[in-house]
């Protein structure tokens, strides 16, 4: 259930290997700095973005659409930083599209 004050962005996983341990750790490090909870969800599951294990449990493969949510406008920078990770493919080598 989406709260009225939450802010969110939809994004497609672009990196070849999806969300594996290294990207999950990068996401969690950023999410832990948020004032309130940060969530990542697929159409079937929702995970605490501050937990590497929770993130890995989503099974985010390349091409999966995810929703990233923060609970307060004070955390909009956290949302943007996490989106930037996805857009940069977590610094992994860019494959041909």
C-alpha positions in Angstrom: 0.0 0.0 0.0 1.4 3.4 -1.0 1.3 6.1 1.6 0.1 9.6 0.6 3.4 11.3 1.5 5.7 8.8 -0.3 7.7 9.8 -3.2 8.6 7.3 -5.9 10.3 6.6 -9.2 9.8 3.7 -11.6 13.0 2.5 -13.3 14.1 -0.4 -15.5 17.1 -2.5 -14.4 19.6 -2.1 -17.2 22.8 -3.8 -16.1 23.5 -7.2 -17.6 23.5 -9.2 -14.4 20.6 -7.4 -12.7 20.7 -6.8 -8.9 23.4 -9.0 -7.5 25.5 -8.6 -4.3 27.6 -5.5 -5.3 24.6 -3.4 -6.5 22.5 -4.5 -3.5 25.3 -3.3 -1.2 25.6 0.1 -3.0 21.8 0.6 -2.7 21.8 -0.4 1.0 24.6 2.0 1.8 22.7 4.9 0.4 19.3 3.9 1.8 20.8 3.6 5.3 21.4 7.4 5.3 17.7 8.2 4.8 15.6 9.8 7.5 12.8 7.2 7.1 12.4 3.9 5.3 13.3 3.4 1.6 11.5 0.7 -0.3 12.2 -1.2 -3.6 9.5 -3.2 -5.1 8.7 -5.3 -8.2 5.2 -6.2 -9.2 5.3 -9.2 -6.9 7.5 -8.2 -3.9 8.6 -5.3 -1.7 12.0 -5.0 0.0 13.6 -2.7 2.6 16.3 -0.9 0.5 18.5 -0.7 3.6 18.9 -4.5 3.7 21.1 -6.3 1.2 19.3 -9.6 1.8 15.9 -8.1 1.2 17.1 -6.5 -2.0 18.6 -9.7 -3.3 15.3 -11.5 -2.5 13.5 -9.4 -5.1 15.4 -11.3 -7.9 15.8 -8.2 -10.0 17.0 -9.3 -13.4 17.9 -7.1 -16.4 14.7 -5.6 -17.8 12.7 -5.8 -14.6 10.7 -2.7 -13.7 11.1 -1.6 -10.1 9.6 1.1 -8.0 11.8 3.0 -5.6 10.0 4.8 -2.8 10.9 7.1 0.0 8.5 8.1 2.8 9.4 11.8 3.2 10.4 14.7 0.9 13.5 15.1 3.1 14.8 11.9 1.5 14.3 12.9 -2.1 18.1 13.1 -2.5 18.4 9.5 -1.4 15.8 8.6 -4.0 17.8 10.4 -6.7 21.1 8.8 -5.7 19.6 5.3 -5.9 18.0 6.1 -9.3 21.4 7.4 -10.4 23.0 4.0 -9.5 20.5 2.2 -11.7 20.9 4.7 -14.6 24.7 4.2 -14.4 24.3 0.4 -14.4 26.0 0.4 -11.0 29.3 1.2 -12.7 29.4 -2.1 -14.5 30.6 -2.2 -18.1 28.0 -1.0 -20.5 26.8 -3.8 -22.9 25.5 -3.2 -26.4 21.8 -2.6 -26.5 
